[in-house]
Amino acid sequence: MKENFENNNEDADFSPVVKYEEMLIENEKQYFDVEEMEQIIEHYLEEEMLSNALNACQYGLTLHTSSATLLILLSEIYLESDQSIKALKVLQSAIEKNPCNSDT
């Protein structure tokens, strides 16, 4: 039982959110794959930390400029921030960049 608890704590130390926040504290750039960026952004959205979600999404888009998934998350952030016109423009951009993506 204790082993499972310790393993869960170890996994939490290596979560993308922890890695991202450590990067911010140390003011260093690090690479995150698209799935890690999605996890980070979704974490901040779930916690209703929209400015953190926006910053993470913008960082993710510097790493993955044509990611339709990150653009969709960015539009969600804009919608949550009552910026529907920006959200629509971002969605249109996602469709233009990746017209075959079933998420868009």
N, C-alpha and C positions, 0 to 999 in steps of 0.2 A: 504494500500500500504506500509506504513512504517513498519507494523508488518511483512510482508513478507521479507522485506529487513533485519530486525533484526533477523528473524529466519534463513535466509541464512547465516548471519555472525556467529550465534551461531553454526550452523552445521559445518562451516569451522573450528571453534575452536576445534572441536572434530574429525576432519578428521584423518585417520591413518597416513598421512604424518606429520601432526602437532605433533601428539603423538610420532611418531618415532623420529622426530627432537628434541623434548623436551627430550626424553630418551637419545639421544646423548649428548645434552648439559649438562644434569645432571649426565651423565656417570653412568647410572643405567640400568639394564636389565629389560625388560618388555616383556610380552607375547603378541603376535599378532597371530591371526588365519591366515590360508593360504590365505583367500580372502583379508585380510588387507595387507598382505605382497605383494600380487599381485598388489594391488592398489598403494602401495608405489613404487614398482619397476617400474611399468608402468608409474607413474608420472615422475620419474627420466629419464626414456627412452624418454618420450615425450619432456622433457626439455633438452634432449641431455646431461645429466649429468651422463656419463657412470661410472665414479668412484663411485658416490653415488649409482647408480643402482647396481653395483657390490657388494658394501659393504652391501647394504640392502638385496640383494639376498643371500649372504653368511650368513648373520645373520638369514634370514628366513630358510635357510637350516639347521642351528643348531637347530632350533625349530621343523622343519618338515623335517626330514632327507630323507624320501622316497617320497617327493612330486614331482611327475612327472611335474606338472605345473611350479614349481619353477626351476626345472632343465631345462625345455624348455626356460624359461626366461633367465636363466644363459647362455644357448647356444646362445640366441639372443644377449645378451650383448657381448659375445665373437665374434660373427659375426660382430657386429657394431664396435668392436675394432680391426678388421682385424686379428683375431686369429681363423681361420677356423678349424684348427686341434683340438684345445681345444673344439670348439663348437661341432664338430663331436663326440668327446669322451664323452662329457656330454650328447648328444642326445642318444648315445649308452647306457650309464648308465641309462638314463630315461626309455628306452625300457626294459632293463634288470630288473629294479626294478618294473616296472609296465607294463607288456606286453599287458594287456587288455585295457589300456587307449587309447581311440580313438584320443587323442591329440598328441600322440607320433607316 
